[in-house]
């Protein structure tokens, strides 16, 4: 019985290490993987927004990377486009 628990523990530990290595490769490095998981896990949920709904308010970084603003501050007469991704 004790050996079974030991092998189960080793197997689970090995799977966690393999998962962390795979996530690190996908994220670009171990540090990025930790920050990605730390940020993503509390916020992972399926939303219920539909086309035409108002955007939820959030604080986002401007193109300069140093300034921040709230989405509600920029919505008005002009449309606001937020791009999540990379164009490289």
Secondary structure as GFF3:
##gff-version 3
##sequence-region A 1 88
A	DSSP	alpha_helix	2	27	.	.	.	ID=ss1
A	DSSP	alpha_helix	30	43	.	.	.	ID=ss2
A	DSSP	beta_strand	59	61	.	.	.	ID=ss3
A	DSSP	beta_strand	68	70	.	.	.	ID=ss4
A	DSSP	alpha_helix	71	74	.	.	.	ID=ss5
###
